[in-house]
Amino acid sequence: MKLLIINIKKLVQTRNNTGGVISGKDMALLPQLENAWLYIEKGIIHSFGQMSTLSSEIPGFYESDIYDAKGKYVLPAWCDSHSHIVFAQWREQEFVDKIKGLSYEQIAQNGGGILNSSARLREMDEQQLYDQALTRVSEVIKYGTGALEIKSGYGLTLKDELKMLRVIRKLKETTPLTIKATFLGAHAVPPEFKGHQSDYVNHVIKDMLPRVASENLADYVDVFCDKGFFTVDETAKILEAAQKLGLKPKIHANELDFSGGVQVGVKYNAISVDHLEMSGDAEIEALKGSSTIPVVLPNASFYLNIPFAPARKMIDSGLPLALASDFNPGSAPSGNMQFVISLACLKYKMFPEEAINAATINGAYAMELGTTHGAISPGKVANLILLKEISSLDYLPYSFGENKVEKMILNGKLI
């Protein structure tokens, strides 16, 4: 398929494909091209330029479908590098508990939280789980997501973790999203191992990880390294075992306390460390000079009413930063990346340009997709957002209650 988009008001995030993750002060720079055209061939961005340069000499000009953007913005689709979109049931019953003042840990201790989701998921078969997840995938696409990381972690048994990962694989095969899968068996300690956490860690290492790796069901392994969940030493043991099997680490770190999760993630060359609400100078120093990308999740802070990560300080310290939704039933029941960008501007004091960089190119790098996704570059996958008519790019985070997406293009096809 050949597609030519014309009369683009601004083509946003136009980069050559030789750069890397965007860091520090460069995050405020968002290259844009005014009054532009964009040519797509075989699902890949072929070329682009200003309308004054458009001519019939462009390869495929006469054979292309032509879409008139009518003076609207075009951006790369969001790259959401942290989600738990496969789950069995919403947890709205815990919403009132939060209003009453119960903490995340207290809800978990009362049988809610992750263990609540685990109990429901074990009762659901694979097809039902897929059908529900497919509805959520359709929703996030409508809000502009084109690439998505999805974690397991609500099964907490070998059988049910494999079930979740097979659902993620089926979503990858049957939807237009680019999907990365993460095994999160160490999300919580299941009831049958209560009081025997070390035995569960050994179960993850000896029984779960080898099956996940042998069936090629995951790109990454994750551990919830935080107060009340898994320790630094337990996290290290799981990561060492995973690396021997070819699974790269991504870490839930420092959501609830200064847990050491950032430091252990950096030590084991994690692709990213995510959450980071409880982070300070030591965490920032650990990340400097590393290849590990800090990923912040403002939805979780907003919904749980916990501190927001020191994103502004991280950027001002020269670090890169990615934004992700954390879409899950307990602490972030939304995959709307437009709202994530609005929260980043309001609560992290990020400029719109920084937030868009964090939700596109840096989010892509947090899934090892930086060379193929997250920017308008020749040779990259044509995953694009065509916005409704807006007065300026600042309107995108400003109007946080409105879906600004008019059309999506995924893999070069209009959705």
Legacy VTK file of the C-alpha trace (Angstrom):
# vtk DataFile Version 3.0
C-alpha trace
ASCII
DATASET POLYDATA
POINTS 415 float
0.000 0.000 0.000
1.166 3.498 -0.874
-0.210 6.483 1.023
0.518 10.170 0.485
-0.619 12.617 3.170
-0.752 16.228 2.013
-1.448 19.661 3.507
-0.155 18.793 6.979
-0.175 21.903 9.174
2.819 20.632 11.153
4.631 17.320 10.902
5.880 16.775 14.466
8.952 14.827 15.638
10.790 14.855 12.303
14.202 13.328 12.911
16.842 11.457 10.988
17.277 7.882 12.179
20.821 8.246 13.457
20.137 9.673 16.925
19.397 7.879 20.165
17.379 8.479 23.285
16.686 12.173 24.001
18.195 13.454 27.253
18.317 16.515 29.476
17.881 19.897 27.837
17.475 18.280 24.412
14.096 16.963 25.555
12.718 20.483 25.101
13.596 20.349 21.390
10.866 18.914 19.179
11.647 19.244 15.459
8.645 20.117 13.295
8.004 20.785 9.627
5.293 23.249 8.573
2.934 22.849 5.615
4.180 19.351 4.870
3.569 16.131 2.977
4.440 12.572 4.030
4.802 9.542 1.759
4.354 5.960 3.083
5.196 2.795 1.190
4.730 -0.809 2.382
3.965 0.364 5.915
7.212 2.354 6.184
7.849 6.092 6.113
9.557 6.701 2.755
10.007 10.461 2.635
8.529 13.813 3.610
8.969 17.487 2.917
7.264 20.848 2.619
4.342 21.116 0.214
6.408 23.401 -2.010
8.707 20.427 -2.718
5.938 17.957 -3.602
6.109 16.808 -7.202
5.036 13.928 -9.404
8.661 12.767 -9.404
8.226 11.242 -5.946
8.308 7.437 -6.353
4.788 6.021 -6.355
3.120 9.426 -6.645
0.558 8.332 -9.225
-0.199 4.973 -7.556
-0.709 6.390 -4.053
-3.874 6.788 -2.097
-3.986 10.463 -1.153
-5.197 11.699 2.239
-5.716 15.439 2.669
-4.829 16.392 6.261
-6.501 19.782 5.690
-4.100 21.785 7.813
-3.935 19.451 10.829
-1.070 18.144 12.936
0.546 14.718 12.375
2.633 13.050 15.093
4.214 9.650 15.662
1.920 7.309 17.603
2.510 7.024 21.345
4.944 4.368 22.538
3.585 3.185 25.907
6.369 1.176 27.544
4.589 0.011 30.724
1.136 -1.572 30.935
-0.796 -4.418 32.550
-3.588 -4.413 30.000
-4.287 -8.163 30.280
-6.392 -8.719 33.386
-9.626 -10.456 34.307
-11.662 -7.868 36.166
-11.749 -4.207 37.098
-11.258 -3.367 40.806
-13.682 -0.507 41.274
-14.658 -1.973 44.657
-11.271 -0.784 45.948
-11.951 2.753 44.761
-14.018 3.580 47.844
-11.333 2.017 50.057
-8.919 4.574 48.647
-11.403 7.371 49.355
-11.631 6.122 52.947
-7.891 6.560 53.223
-6.607 3.011 52.959
-3.133 2.828 51.459
-2.037 0.618 48.572
-0.322 -1.687 51.079
-3.370 -1.835 53.382
-5.673 -2.778 50.517
-3.233 -5.523 49.548
-3.061 -6.808 53.135
-6.869 -7.012 53.196
-6.913 -9.346 50.180
-7.220 -6.656 47.556
-4.665 -5.376 45.136
-2.630 -7.707 42.965
-3.848 -10.837 44.769
-7.460 -9.846 44.047
-6.627 -9.614 40.341
-4.779 -12.921 40.550
-7.755 -14.761 42.036
-10.062 -13.484 39.295
-7.615 -14.264 36.508
-7.161 -17.863 37.609
-10.915 -18.372 37.171
-10.940 -17.063 33.580
-10.028 -19.082 30.508
-7.629 -17.895 27.855
-10.247 -16.916 25.281
-12.207 -14.776 27.749
-9.017 -13.090 28.851
-8.071 -12.355 25.256
-11.530 -10.984 24.404
-11.421 -8.547 27.315
-7.871 -7.444 26.553
-8.748 -6.916 22.888
-11.407 -4.379 23.897
-8.822 -2.441 25.905
-6.313 -2.578 23.064
-8.927 -1.047 20.753
-9.469 1.715 23.310
-5.808 2.690 23.633
-5.427 2.773 19.845
-8.263 5.306 19.683
-6.268 7.541 22.035
-3.152 7.326 19.894
-1.047 4.385 21.082
0.851 2.500 18.395
3.393 0.499 20.420
2.715 -1.113 23.786
4.563 -3.164 26.379
2.298 -5.634 28.206
3.217 -7.478 31.406
2.021 -10.718 32.910
1.982 -10.869 36.720
-1.636 -11.547 37.686
-1.360 -15.329 37.337
1.327 -16.053 39.957
1.263 -19.753 39.050
3.149 -21.340 36.191
-0.090 -22.277 34.440
-1.658 -18.836 34.729
1.461 -16.826 33.948
1.858 -18.846 30.747
-1.819 -18.230 30.015
-1.312 -14.479 30.275
1.770 -14.542 28.081
-0.048 -16.578 25.419
-2.805 -13.950 25.412
-0.180 -11.230 24.944
1.308 -13.194 22.053
-2.135 -13.539 20.450
-2.705 -9.782 20.788
0.621 -9.233 19.058
-0.437 -11.534 16.219
-3.988 -10.228 15.773
-3.853 -6.461 16.366
-2.052 -3.661 14.495
-0.138 -2.644 17.621
3.562 -3.279 17.975
3.709 -5.234 21.253
6.517 -6.217 23.613
5.853 -8.902 26.251
7.233 -8.889 29.802
7.163 -11.766 32.289
6.312 -10.396 35.752
5.987 -13.567 37.814
7.580 -11.684 40.719
4.697 -9.216 40.977
3.529 -10.409 44.404
3.744 -13.517 46.579
0.630 -15.675 46.022
-1.424 -16.897 49.000
-0.175 -20.478 48.707
3.376 -19.214 49.387
2.464 -16.850 52.230
5.245 -16.960 54.803
7.513 -18.736 52.310
8.589 -15.925 50.003
12.018 -17.435 49.310
10.331 -20.610 48.088
8.255 -18.567 45.660
11.351 -16.777 44.372
12.926 -20.191 43.752
9.734 -21.297 41.987
9.963 -18.283 39.669
13.622 -19.045 38.955
13.545 -22.826 38.585
10.081 -23.463 37.136
8.637 -20.329 35.561
11.596 -18.649 33.872
12.788 -21.745 31.956
9.292 -22.374 30.528
8.817 -18.738 29.552
12.182 -18.720 27.815
11.815 -22.110 26.121
8.430 -21.125 24.669
9.758 -17.697 23.630
6.847 -15.968 25.329
8.578 -12.851 26.672
11.062 -10.189 25.633
11.748 -9.028 29.183
11.559 -10.055 32.826
10.303 -7.666 35.491
10.353 -7.710 39.306
8.359 -5.549 41.728
11.352 -4.473 43.813
9.768 -2.442 46.568
8.696 -2.315 50.197
6.343 -5.189 50.985
7.118 -7.018 47.747
10.545 -8.274 46.612
13.924 -7.323 48.078
17.036 -6.201 46.232
18.676 -9.580 46.853
15.642 -11.482 45.574
15.450 -9.208 42.560
19.122 -9.805 41.793
18.689 -13.579 41.955
15.764 -13.452 39.512
17.582 -11.121 37.120
20.717 -13.256 37.110
18.668 -16.340 36.274
16.737 -14.486 33.587
19.843 -13.126 31.899
21.268 -16.638 31.584
18.117 -17.499 29.626
18.352 -14.454 27.383
15.624 -12.372 29.055
16.501 -8.719 29.605
15.407 -6.884 32.771
12.843 -4.131 33.312
12.169 -3.182 36.948
9.246 -1.878 39.006
11.343 0.379 41.244
10.803 2.837 44.084
7.042 3.258 43.881
6.466 2.890 47.611
9.881 3.469 49.200
13.562 4.054 48.526
13.857 0.370 47.767
17.177 0.062 45.962
15.279 -0.998 42.856
16.894 1.676 40.697
20.394 0.673 41.720
19.838 -3.057 41.170
18.249 -2.291 37.816
21.271 -0.280 36.712
23.644 -2.969 38.003
21.994 -5.574 35.788
21.688 -3.254 32.769
17.910 -3.045 32.880
16.347 -1.597 29.745
14.294 0.626 32.046
13.425 1.247 35.668
9.786 2.261 36.076
7.694 4.209 38.624
10.428 6.097 40.562
8.025 8.050 42.767
10.442 7.660 45.690
13.680 8.760 44.081
16.366 11.216 45.058
19.959 12.184 44.398
21.292 8.645 44.880
18.907 7.251 42.269
19.690 10.023 39.808
23.420 9.475 40.254
22.990 5.746 39.716
21.194 6.401 36.425
23.784 8.864 35.121
26.163 7.220 32.705
24.026 4.087 32.467
22.000 2.845 29.503
18.933 2.324 31.716
15.996 4.595 30.887
13.901 6.042 33.741
10.177 5.637 33.026
7.679 7.636 35.083
4.003 6.754 35.479
1.955 9.814 36.495
-1.354 7.922 36.268
-0.360 5.846 39.295
0.605 8.879 41.372
-2.612 10.637 40.393
-4.865 7.668 41.158
-3.148 6.464 44.357
-2.549 10.002 45.645
1.126 9.258 46.232
4.111 11.511 45.436
4.931 12.202 41.816
8.380 11.176 40.619
10.997 13.998 40.535
10.834 14.099 36.742
11.837 17.752 36.450
14.962 17.143 38.524
15.825 14.087 36.457
15.619 16.012 33.188
17.537 18.971 34.622
20.216 16.489 35.734
20.713 15.457 32.125
18.806 12.200 32.154
16.435 10.922 29.474
12.861 10.275 30.548
9.996 8.199 29.182
6.301 8.434 30.009
3.992 5.411 30.189
0.420 4.724 31.269
0.779 1.837 33.769
-2.716 0.806 32.564
-3.942 -1.699 35.180
-7.116 -2.343 37.199
-5.798 -1.314 40.609
-3.608 1.767 40.438
-3.989 3.238 36.939
-7.269 2.238 35.276
-6.628 4.188 32.074
-4.431 3.742 29.022
-5.065 7.244 27.700
-1.594 8.548 26.882
-2.986 12.000 26.109
-3.962 12.296 29.773
-0.507 10.995 30.779
1.038 13.851 28.788
-1.302 16.364 30.448
-0.378 15.061 33.913
3.310 15.249 33.020
2.952 18.924 32.160
0.828 19.749 35.202
2.510 17.646 37.886
6.077 17.195 36.657
6.299 20.714 35.194
7.393 19.253 31.877
6.978 21.374 28.776
4.702 19.930 26.078
7.734 19.277 23.866
9.428 17.302 26.654
6.299 15.286 27.336
5.830 14.426 23.653
9.461 13.330 23.373
8.975 11.196 26.494
5.822 9.576 25.086
7.204 8.923 21.603
10.915 8.466 20.883
12.014 7.799 24.485
9.095 5.444 25.053
10.221 3.585 21.950
13.749 3.239 23.292
12.336 1.953 26.606
11.021 -0.995 24.534
14.135 -1.259 22.330
12.102 0.096 19.401
13.979 3.358 18.994
15.334 2.547 15.539
11.896 1.630 14.165
9.300 3.662 16.099
8.678 6.932 17.913
9.611 9.512 15.281
8.890 10.710 11.751
11.977 9.328 10.038
12.572 7.643 6.682
12.718 3.900 7.225
10.655 3.869 10.419
7.307 2.133 10.798
4.446 4.396 9.728
2.594 4.531 13.061
1.037 7.988 13.079
-1.552 10.136 14.806
-3.620 12.573 12.734
-5.008 15.089 15.203
-8.304 16.916 15.011
-7.997 20.586 14.192
-6.210 22.355 17.057
-4.788 25.854 17.350
-1.347 24.818 18.602
0.518 21.819 19.927
0.137 23.213 23.449
-3.590 22.491 23.143
-2.830 18.760 23.236
-1.962 18.656 26.975
-4.107 21.685 27.809
-7.444 20.086 26.865
-7.068 16.986 29.029
-10.672 15.767 28.775
-10.941 15.586 25.003
-9.706 12.929 22.607
-7.745 14.914 20.020
-7.144 11.930 17.683
-9.066 12.080 14.405
-7.379 9.205 12.566
-4.723 6.602 13.306
-2.298 5.114 10.822
-0.713 1.865 11.984
1.766 -0.003 9.831
0.931 2.410 7.041
-2.814 1.706 7.070
-5.558 4.141 8.024
-7.485 2.871 11.042
LINES 1 416
415 0 1 2 3 4 5 6 7 8 9 10 11 12 13 14 15 16 17 18 19 20 21 22 23 24 25 26 27 28 29 30 31 32 33 34 35 36 37 38 39 40 41 42 43 44 45 46 47 48 49 50 51 52 53 54 55 56 57 58 59 60 61 62 63 64 65 66 67 68 69 70 71 72 73 74 75 76 77 78 79 80 81 82 83 84 85 86 87 88 89 90 91 92 93 94 95 96 97 98 99 100 101 102 103 104 105 106 107 108 109 110 111 112 113 114 115 116 117 118 119 120 121 122 123 124 125 126 127 128 129 130 131 132 133 134 135 136 137 138 139 140 141 142 143 144 145 146 147 148 149 150 151 152 153 154 155 156 157 158 159 160 161 162 163 164 165 166 167 168 169 170 171 172 173 174 175 176 177 178 179 180 181 182 183 184 185 186 187 188 189 190 191 192 193 194 195 196 197 198 199 200 201 202 203 204 205 206 207 208 209 210 211 212 213 214 215 216 217 218 219 220 221 222 223 224 225 226 227 228 229 230 231 232 233 234 235 236 237 238 239 240 241 242 243 244 245 246 247 248 249 250 251 252 253 254 255 256 257 258 259 260 261 262 263 264 265 266 267 268 269 270 271 272 273 274 275 276 277 278 279 280 281 282 283 284 285 286 287 288 289 290 291 292 293 294 295 296 297 298 299 300 301 302 303 304 305 306 307 308 309 310 311 312 313 314 315 316 317 318 319 320 321 322 323 324 325 326 327 328 329 330 331 332 333 334 335 336 337 338 339 340 341 342 343 344 345 346 347 348 349 350 351 352 353 354 355 356 357 358 359 360 361 362 363 364 365 366 367 368 369 370 371 372 373 374 375 376 377 378 379 380 381 382 383 384 385 386 387 388 389 390 391 392 393 394 395 396 397 398 399 400 401 402 403 404 405 406 407 408 409 410 411 412 413 414
